[in-house]
């Protein structure tokens, strides 16, 4: 079991360093990843750039494996049931400020800028999705 794929998404404002964030996102997603960049307006009308890295099955697993050991441990300690939706998607939020420093760490403070991760779990009817996700995180943690 594993992942069907995943995405990392960043919403950044006009004052953010898009080039720096793109480099960090490329490291996180993998060198072969394609990052879509969309310039648009936020809900309040301010300029905003959205960066989306779409990951294949293999790249999604590698990317998830770049999370720090502490973050993987925290996922296990906190439990994964609240992070998995009805569509069998695992949701994560990692800190942009840590990511641009080369560290993939779960965001610890509400309100901090984040990279949103969505990973489609490979699960089938009758599978215990939380147990599958827990096993996957345990394997990545080593």
C-alpha positions, 0 to 999 in steps of 0.5 A: 500500500502507499499513495496514488499521488499528491499535491503541495499548494502555496498561496502567497501574497505580492510581498512574498519572494515567489522565486525563493518559495518556488525553489523550496517547493521544487526541493520538496516536490522533487526535481522532476515535478512541474509547478503550476504558477497562477497569478490571481486575486485573493477573495479580498481583491489583493494580488496573490500567486498560487503555486501548485506542485502535482506529484506522481505516485513515486514522487508523492512518497519521496516528498512525504518522506522529506518531512522531518523525523520530528514531524513524522513522529508528531503525526503518529503521536497526534493520530492521523484520523483527523487528517484523513477525509472521507475521500481517503486524502491525508491533509498536511500543513508545513511551515513556509518559513521552515521550508525555505530554510530546507526543513520540511516541518509541520506548522506549529502555529495557527495563522503562520503561512503554510504549504498545504499538502494533500496525499491520496492514500491507496486504500480500497473498500474494507481497508482501515485507512487510518491504519494504512496511513499510520503504517506508511508514516511508520515506514517513512520514519524508519 
